[in-house]
Amino acid sequence: MKKFLAVFLVLMMFVALMPTAAFADGIRLFNGKIEIAEPLEHAAKAYEEATGKHVEVESLGGGVDLQATLKQYYQAGNMPEIFVFEGAPDLANWTGMVVDMSDQPWAADTDAGFVDESGALVGFPYTTEAIGLAYNKSILEKAGVDPASITGPESMKAAFEAIDAKKDELGITAVIGYCANATELYWSTGQHLFGQYLDAGLDRDDTTYFDLLMEGKLDQDRFTAFAEMVDLFNQYSDPALLVSGNYDLQVSGFAAGKYAFVTQGSWIGSSLTNQYKDQYAAAGNFECGYVPYCFIEGIDTILTNAPSHWAVYKDGNVAEAEEFLNWLAGPDGQQIMVQEAGCVSPFKSCTVVANDPFAAPVSEYAAAGKTSSWHWMGQPSNLAQDVTGAIFQDFAMGLEDVQSFTEAMTDVIADFFK
């Protein structure tokens, strides 16, 4: 009996390490955006119905270390055919292991693919996203605040004060839904919000402050102005959300009309119309918009980019993976990705209009040329998780003021890049 159990356990361990996509005419996709998990699974099902070929979608997110998970899969011989990566630091983990997709039909239809240092097109762009200070248009109108009037730190503060003064009348919990939980949302503070310091108001190819960061330095004047804006968020956020909250509470609270502003990007649009559609409907299906994170007077851009890309593993089922990506970039795939997932299509031929509360404002900024890039994607992948996220949390907890927050961030970044 003991011998039988030993053999059984060995067999079970062997099965657990076997590639889960090891089936005929099938592939596995490792998705890092949990917000689009359901529509992406629908796309996979539609693809299977059209072609007879199966796509297994595995979605992880919400603070999970995606690259660590992928490394475990690799060590177990269980790599997915298609997997997500964020920028050059993540891609460096897979040097020589990904496919150059320059010859694929979708490649000529977009400018948003990821090109590595060798000039190879190795990243498929599944969406374009934007990061700005999102607002509930209905609440601002009722409070008498014109979003176009928010052009700098003084007007932002005045808007916050005006809304806060009418908080009970408006029936809201707080002016802004901002969360600095370093465990749950280090990526929101240490990447997306910190990215405003790096890029807000700059031309898309301007790397001035990113280059300085990679030298272990901060521009003191610019960062101090940024810190004063974050301090405003600390003061006017929902106290129950600020440090102990999480992503779901933040987004569902905004969907339910509890906050006039929220510090999340355009990807939450699909959550409002799908996951939190009941709360959103009860709040009146309000229109959404963006104002820039204008911590310096005159900053007039929001940050847009492909948030991450999908690579094809060269030792997997390459042909099937490439076939699926081409289908996804085509009209049937884009219908689902745009309409259901709320993605802003990166493909020029796409004519599908997103049924998403953030689609129009993002398109308006893009059409006006008022966008900056996401250079934070080039920072070391553990900078936010291991270093800067914790400083944002300390600031939110009241352990730092503007000056000491700036000093602490300056010191930890200098130490990190030594």
Backbone torsions as a table, in degrees:
resi	resn	phi	psi	omega
1	MET	NA	-45.3	179.7
2	LYS	-62.2	-39.6	179.2
3	LYS	-64.0	-40.9	179.1
4	PHE	-62.4	-43.5	179.9
5	LEU	-64.2	-38.3	179.6
6	ALA	-63.8	-44.7	179.1
7	VAL	-64.0	-41.6	-179.8
8	PHE	-60.8	-44.9	-179.3
9	LEU	-64.0	-40.0	177.8
10	VAL	-62.4	-42.9	178.7
11	LEU	-63.3	-41.0	179.6
12	MET	-65.2	-38.6	177.3
13	MET	-64.4	-39.1	179.8
14	PHE	-64.6	-43.0	179.6
15	VAL	-64.4	-39.8	-178.5
16	ALA	-63.2	-30.2	-178.2
17	LEU	-90.1	-9.3	179.0
18	MET	-68.5	143.1	176.8
19	PRO	-56.6	128.0	-178.1
20	THR	-73.4	-14.8	-179.2
21	ALA	-99.6	17.3	-177.0
22	ALA	-81.9	66.8	176.6
23	PHE	-136.7	157.1	-177.8
24	ALA	-66.1	142.0	177.0
25	ASP	50.6	52.7	179.5
26	GLY	-155.9	157.2	178.6
27	ILE	-141.6	171.1	177.5
28	ARG	-126.5	136.1	179.8
29	LEU	-118.0	125.1	179.6
30	PHE	-100.1	104.8	-174.8
31	ASN	-100.1	134.3	-178.7
32	GLY	-103.3	6.4	179.1
33	LYS	-115.7	97.4	-175.7
34	ILE	-62.0	-24.2	-177.7
35	GLU	-63.8	-27.2	-177.2
36	ILE	-107.2	15.5	-176.4
37	ALA	-57.8	-49.1	-175.7
38	GLU	-65.5	-50.1	177.9
39	PRO	-65.4	-29.6	177.8
40	LEU	-68.2	-36.6	175.1
41	GLU	-66.3	-35.4	176.1
42	HIS	-64.6	-41.1	178.0
43	ALA	-61.8	-41.4	179.1
44	ALA	-63.1	-39.7	179.0
45	LYS	-66.6	-42.2	178.9
46	ALA	-63.5	-38.5	178.3
47	TYR	-63.9	-42.0	179.6
48	GLU	-65.4	-39.0	178.4
49	GLU	-64.6	-33.0	-177.8
50	ALA	-82.0	-30.8	-172.1
51	THR	-121.1	-16.9	-175.5
52	GLY	80.3	7.6	-177.2
53	LYS	-109.8	132.7	-171.7
54	HIS	-89.6	138.6	172.3
55	VAL	-123.2	119.1	177.6
56	GLU	-92.5	118.5	-179.1
57	VAL	-98.7	124.6	175.3
58	GLU	-116.5	117.2	-175.5
59	SER	-115.1	127.5	174.9
60	LEU	-131.3	155.7	179.4
61	GLY	179.8	-160.2	176.8
62	GLY	64.2	42.9	177.4
63	GLY	93.3	-2.5	177.1
64	VAL	-67.5	137.7	177.0
65	ASP	-77.3	95.8	-173.6
66	LEU	-65.8	-40.5	-178.2
67	GLN	-69.0	-35.3	176.6
68	ALA	-64.8	-40.0	177.6
69	THR	-63.0	-44.0	179.4
70	LEU	-63.5	-37.9	178.3
71	LYS	-63.7	-38.1	176.7
72	GLN	-64.6	-41.0	177.4
73	TYR	-61.8	-42.2	-179.1
74	TYR	-62.6	-45.6	-179.7
75	GLN	-63.7	-28.6	179.7
76	ALA	-90.0	2.8	-177.6
77	GLY	68.4	32.8	-171.5
78	ASN	-126.8	38.2	-177.1
79	MET	-72.5	137.3	173.9
80	PRO	-73.7	154.5	178.0
81	GLU	-66.0	-38.1	-179.5
82	ILE	-121.9	130.0	-179.3
83	PHE	-143.0	154.6	-174.9
84	VAL	-85.6	147.2	169.6
85	PHE	-146.3	149.4	178.9
86	GLU	-112.8	97.9	172.5
87	GLY	73.3	-178.3	-174.8
88	ALA	-61.9	-39.0	-179.8
89	PRO	-59.9	-41.7	177.0
90	ASP	-67.0	-43.3	-177.0
91	LEU	-62.7	-28.8	179.9
92	ALA	-60.1	-22.4	177.3
93	ASN	-68.9	-18.7	-170.6
94	TRP	-124.6	29.4	179.2
95	THR	-56.4	127.9	179.4
96	GLY	78.7	3.2	-176.0
97	MET	-113.7	3.2	-176.8
98	VAL	-119.3	159.2	-174.0
99	VAL	-91.1	138.4	170.6
100	ASP	-79.3	116.5	-176.1
101	MET	-103.4	23.0	-178.7
102	SER	-59.1	-27.4	-176.5
103	ASP	-88.8	2.8	-176.7
104	GLN	-80.5	147.1	-179.1
105	PRO	-55.1	-38.2	-176.9
106	TRP	-66.4	-23.2	-173.2
107	ALA	-61.9	-34.1	-179.0
108	ALA	-80.4	-4.5	-174.0
109	ASP	-103.6	7.5	-177.6
110	THR	-152.0	153.4	173.3
111	ASP	-107.7	7.5	-171.4
112	ALA	-103.3	5.1	177.7
113	GLY	-67.2	156.8	-178.8
114	PHE	-93.8	122.4	179.8
115	VAL	-107.8	126.8	-177.9
116	ASP	-82.4	-178.4	-175.0
117	GLU	-62.9	-23.9	-179.9
118	SER	-84.5	-6.8	-178.2
119	GLY	94.1	3.6	179.5
120	ALA	-81.4	138.6	176.8
121	LEU	-85.7	102.2	-172.0
122	VAL	-114.9	-3.0	-176.7
123	GLY	-124.8	123.3	177.1
124	PHE	-86.2	125.2	179.9
125	PRO	-90.8	116.6	-176.9
126	TYR	-93.9	-13.1	178.1
127	THR	-164.6	163.9	168.1
128	THR	-114.4	134.5	-178.7
129	GLU	-125.3	161.4	-178.3
130	ALA	-129.7	147.5	176.5
131	ILE	-126.0	115.9	174.4
132	GLY	-147.8	-176.6	176.8
133	LEU	-85.8	101.2	-174.8
134	ALA	-74.3	144.1	179.9
135	TYR	-137.4	156.6	173.5
136	ASN	-91.5	109.9	-173.7
137	LYS	-62.0	-36.2	-178.5
138	SER	-63.0	-44.7	-179.6
139	ILE	-64.5	-43.3	-179.9
140	LEU	-62.8	-39.9	179.1
141	GLU	-63.8	-44.0	-179.7
142	LYS	-66.1	-29.4	179.5
143	ALA	-85.1	-6.2	-179.3
144	GLY	76.3	27.7	-178.9
145	VAL	-108.1	120.6	176.4
146	ASP	-87.9	116.8	-178.2
147	PRO	-58.9	-28.5	179.0
148	ALA	-66.3	-17.8	-179.9
149	SER	-80.2	-11.9	-178.0
150	ILE	-87.3	96.4	-174.2
151	THR	-123.2	-1.2	-177.5
152	GLY	-172.1	-176.9	-174.7
153	PRO	-63.3	-37.2	-178.2
154	GLU	-69.6	-43.8	-179.6
155	SER	-71.3	-30.6	175.7
156	MET	-66.4	-44.5	178.5
157	LYS	-62.7	-40.9	179.9
158	ALA	-64.0	-38.8	178.5
159	ALA	-65.2	-43.0	179.5
160	PHE	-62.6	-43.2	-179.5
161	GLU	-64.6	-40.3	-179.4
162	ALA	-65.0	-41.6	179.7
163	ILE	-69.9	-41.5	-179.7
164	ASP	-62.2	-36.7	-179.6
165	ALA	-65.0	-23.9	-178.7
166	LYS	-110.9	19.8	-173.6
167	LYS	-56.0	-46.6	-179.5
168	ASP	-66.9	-41.7	179.4
169	GLU	-63.2	-36.9	-179.2
170	LEU	-80.0	-16.5	-179.8
171	GLY	72.2	33.4	-179.8
172	ILE	-109.5	159.2	-179.7
173	THR	-83.7	-40.5	-178.1
174	ALA	-156.0	162.2	178.6
175	VAL	-65.0	-41.6	-174.0
176	ILE	-136.9	142.1	172.8
177	GLY	-97.3	94.0	-180.0
178	TYR	-122.1	131.7	-179.4
179	CYS	-129.1	129.1	-178.1
180	ALA	-116.4	26.6	177.1
181	ASN	-61.4	112.8	-172.7
182	ALA	-69.6	-23.3	178.3
183	THR	-81.1	-45.5	-175.0
184	GLU	-85.0	-36.2	-168.8
185	LEU	-132.5	33.3	175.7
186	TYR	-58.2	-32.0	-179.0
187	TRP	-70.4	-29.5	179.5
188	SER	-74.4	-40.3	179.8
189	THR	-85.7	-52.0	-173.4
190	GLY	-76.6	-13.5	177.2
191	GLN	-116.5	-64.5	-173.1
192	HIS	-68.6	-47.4	-179.3
193	LEU	-73.6	-44.9	176.8
194	PHE	-59.4	-31.8	178.1
195	GLY	-60.3	-25.0	176.5
196	GLN	-66.5	-40.6	174.6
197	TYR	-58.9	-40.4	-176.4
198	LEU	-71.5	-36.0	-166.3
199	ASP	-130.0	-20.9	-172.4
200	ALA	-54.8	129.4	177.5
201	GLY	85.2	-4.1	-175.8
202	LEU	-97.3	157.3	170.4
203	ASP	-62.2	154.4	-173.6
204	ARG	-61.4	-28.2	-178.5
205	ASP	-98.9	9.3	180.0
206	ASP	-85.2	113.6	-177.0
207	THR	-110.8	22.7	-174.1
208	THR	-50.6	-53.8	-173.2
209	TYR	-82.9	-25.4	173.2
210	PHE	-68.2	-43.8	178.2
211	ASP	-60.2	-40.0	178.3
212	LEU	-64.1	-41.8	177.9
213	LEU	-58.4	-45.2	-177.8
214	MET	-67.6	-11.5	172.1
215	GLU	-93.4	1.0	179.9
216	GLY	82.4	26.2	-175.6
217	LYS	-129.4	156.8	173.2
218	LEU	-123.6	146.5	170.8
219	ASP	-77.2	113.4	-170.1
220	GLN	-63.8	-42.2	-178.6
221	ASP	-66.5	-47.6	-178.4
222	ARG	-65.3	-42.4	-177.8
223	PHE	-69.6	-34.7	177.4
224	THR	-62.6	-41.5	176.7
225	ALA	-63.1	-40.3	176.3
226	PHE	-62.5	-43.5	-179.3
227	ALA	-62.0	-35.2	178.6
228	GLU	-66.0	-34.6	175.7
229	MET	-68.1	-43.9	178.8
230	VAL	-61.9	-36.4	176.9
231	ASP	-61.5	-38.5	175.8
232	LEU	-61.4	-41.4	177.6
233	PHE	-63.6	-41.1	178.0
234	ASN	-59.1	-40.9	-176.6
235	GLN	-70.4	-34.8	-170.7
236	TYR	-109.9	7.1	177.4
237	SER	-81.7	165.2	174.8
238	ASP	-66.4	116.9	-177.9
239	PRO	-57.4	-31.1	179.9
240	ALA	-73.5	-17.1	-178.4
241	LEU	-101.0	-32.1	-165.7
242	LEU	-50.9	-46.9	-177.1
243	VAL	-118.6	-38.4	-174.9
244	SER	-96.2	0.2	-178.8
245	GLY	-82.0	-172.9	177.7
246	ASN	-147.3	-179.1	-176.1
247	TYR	-60.8	-46.1	-177.5
248	ASP	-60.7	-43.3	178.9
249	LEU	-65.4	-38.2	-179.7
250	GLN	-64.6	-49.7	-176.0
251	VAL	-74.1	-41.4	178.7
252	SER	-65.4	-34.2	177.1
253	GLY	-64.7	-41.1	176.8
254	PHE	-66.4	-42.5	179.1
255	ALA	-59.3	-35.6	-177.9
256	ALA	-83.1	2.0	178.1
257	GLY	79.7	22.7	-179.2
258	LYS	-81.6	-21.9	-175.7
259	TYR	-128.7	142.9	176.2
260	ALA	-76.7	-34.0	-179.6
261	PHE	-127.6	159.9	173.5
262	VAL	-148.1	143.0	-177.8
263	THR	-93.9	62.7	173.7
264	GLN	-137.9	162.1	-175.1
265	GLY	-92.6	-170.2	-172.1
266	SER	-65.4	-16.3	179.6
267	TRP	-63.5	-18.8	-179.4
268	ILE	-75.8	-9.3	179.2
269	GLY	-58.4	-42.1	179.4
270	SER	-68.0	-28.8	177.3
271	SER	-69.0	-38.4	179.2
272	LEU	-64.2	-39.2	-175.0
273	THR	-92.8	-5.3	179.4
274	ASN	-125.4	-79.9	-174.4
275	GLN	-58.1	-40.3	-177.1
276	TYR	-114.3	32.1	-175.1
277	LYS	-63.3	-31.9	179.7
278	ASP	-68.1	-45.0	177.7
279	GLN	-64.4	-39.9	-179.0
280	TYR	-65.6	-40.9	177.9
281	ALA	-65.2	-41.8	179.8
282	ALA	-64.1	-27.7	178.3
283	ALA	-87.3	3.7	174.1
284	GLY	97.6	12.3	-177.9
285	ASN	47.8	48.3	-173.6
286	PHE	-61.1	152.0	174.0
287	GLU	-73.3	149.4	179.2
288	CYS	-117.4	158.8	177.2
289	GLY	-154.4	-179.3	178.7
290	TYR	-130.1	141.2	160.5
291	VAL	-117.5	150.7	177.9
292	PRO	-65.6	155.6	170.6
293	TYR	-77.2	77.7	-170.0
294	CYS	-88.4	69.5	180.0
295	PHE	-75.2	-10.2	170.6
296	ILE	-124.9	135.9	-178.9
297	GLU	-54.6	129.0	176.4
298	GLY	99.4	-10.3	174.4
299	ILE	-62.4	122.3	-172.4
300	ASP	-132.5	23.7	179.6
301	THR	-119.2	153.8	165.5
302	ILE	-107.9	163.0	-176.8
303	LEU	-97.3	125.1	179.6
304	THR	-128.7	148.2	180.0
305	ASN	-176.8	168.4	164.0
306	ALA	-74.1	122.9	-173.3
307	PRO	-67.8	-29.9	177.7
308	SER	-164.3	173.8	-178.9
309	HIS	-132.3	165.1	175.9
310	TRP	-109.6	128.9	176.4
311	ALA	-103.4	157.1	175.5
312	VAL	-108.5	123.7	-178.6
313	TYR	-72.3	125.2	-170.3
314	LYS	-69.1	-21.3	-180.0
315	ASP	-99.2	10.5	177.2
316	GLY	-97.9	-159.9	179.4
317	ASN	-84.3	78.5	-170.6
318	VAL	-61.9	-48.4	-176.2
319	ALA	-59.1	-43.1	-179.8
320	GLU	-68.5	-37.9	179.7
321	ALA	-64.3	-45.1	180.0
322	GLU	-65.4	-37.3	178.6
323	GLU	-62.7	-42.8	179.4
324	PHE	-64.6	-42.4	-179.3
325	LEU	-63.8	-38.4	176.9
326	ASN	-65.4	-38.2	176.1
327	TRP	-64.2	-41.7	-177.8
328	LEU	-65.3	-33.1	179.3
329	ALA	-79.0	-12.2	-179.2
330	GLY	-85.8	-177.2	-173.0
331	PRO	-60.4	-41.1	-178.5
332	ASP	-68.7	-44.0	178.8
333	GLY	-66.2	-41.8	-179.1
334	GLN	-68.5	-30.0	176.1
335	GLN	-57.9	-43.0	-179.7
336	ILE	-75.8	-46.0	-175.7
337	MET	-65.0	-35.6	-178.9
338	VAL	-83.6	-50.7	-175.1
339	GLN	-72.7	-42.0	-174.8
340	GLU	-95.1	-41.5	-178.7
341	ALA	-84.6	-11.4	178.9
342	GLY	73.0	20.4	-179.1
343	CYS	-76.2	145.5	168.5
344	VAL	-89.9	115.4	-171.3
345	SER	-64.3	133.9	174.4
346	PRO	-88.4	3.3	-174.9
347	PHE	-101.2	128.5	-173.4
348	LYS	-62.7	-32.2	-175.7
349	SER	-80.6	-8.9	-176.1
350	CYS	-71.2	128.4	178.7
351	THR	-111.9	2.7	-178.2
352	VAL	-73.7	133.9	179.1
353	VAL	-99.6	127.3	-176.4
354	ALA	-69.8	135.8	172.3
355	ASN	-92.1	73.1	-169.9
356	ASP	-143.4	135.3	-176.2
357	PRO	-66.3	-14.8	180.0
358	PHE	-105.0	-6.1	-176.4
359	ALA	-60.5	-47.5	-177.1
360	ALA	-64.9	-49.7	-179.5
361	PRO	-63.0	-35.8	177.9
362	VAL	-65.3	-44.7	179.8
363	SER	-62.2	-37.3	180.0
364	GLU	-64.8	-44.0	177.6
365	TYR	-63.9	-41.9	-179.5
366	ALA	-64.3	-44.2	-179.0
367	ALA	-64.0	-31.7	180.0
368	ALA	-84.5	-2.5	-178.3
369	GLY	71.0	23.0	-177.3
370	LYS	-100.9	57.0	177.6
371	THR	-131.2	147.7	172.5
372	SER	-117.5	169.9	-172.8
373	SER	-93.3	-179.5	179.4
374	TRP	-111.8	70.6	-178.9
375	HIS	-72.4	-13.3	176.4
376	TRP	-60.2	-21.6	-179.7
377	MET	-66.1	-17.1	178.9
378	GLY	-91.7	-3.4	178.1
379	GLN	-76.5	156.4	178.8
380	PRO	-52.0	137.5	-170.8
381	SER	-63.1	-24.7	-178.2
382	ASN	-97.2	3.5	-178.2
383	LEU	-61.6	-47.8	-178.7
384	ALA	-70.0	-44.5	-174.6
385	GLN	-68.5	-40.0	-173.4
386	ASP	-96.0	-19.4	-169.6
387	VAL	-129.0	-70.8	-167.3
388	THR	-73.4	-32.2	179.6
389	GLY	-56.6	-39.6	-178.9
390	ALA	-66.9	-32.8	179.6
391	ILE	-70.5	-38.8	174.5
392	PHE	-60.9	-39.4	179.9
393	GLN	-66.7	-42.2	177.8
394	ASP	-59.1	-41.0	178.8
395	PHE	-62.5	-44.6	180.0
396	ALA	-65.1	-32.7	-179.5
397	MET	-77.5	-6.3	-178.9
398	GLY	86.6	10.4	179.0
399	LEU	-80.2	-13.4	178.9
400	GLU	-132.6	153.0	167.4
401	ASP	-109.5	-175.4	-175.7
402	VAL	-56.3	-45.0	-177.8
403	GLN	-67.4	-46.9	-176.9
404	SER	-73.0	-29.9	173.7
405	PHE	-62.8	-45.4	178.1
406	THR	-62.8	-43.3	-179.8
407	GLU	-65.7	-43.2	-179.4
408	ALA	-63.9	-43.2	179.5
409	MET	-65.4	-40.0	177.5
410	THR	-60.2	-44.0	-176.7
411	ASP	-68.7	-46.1	-175.6
412	VAL	-69.1	-33.6	178.1
413	ILE	-70.8	-39.2	176.7
414	ALA	-61.8	-42.3	178.9
415	ASP	-66.7	-39.6	-176.8
416	PHE	-63.2	-37.4	-175.1
417	PHE	-96.0	10.5	177.6
418	LYS	-64.7	NA	NA
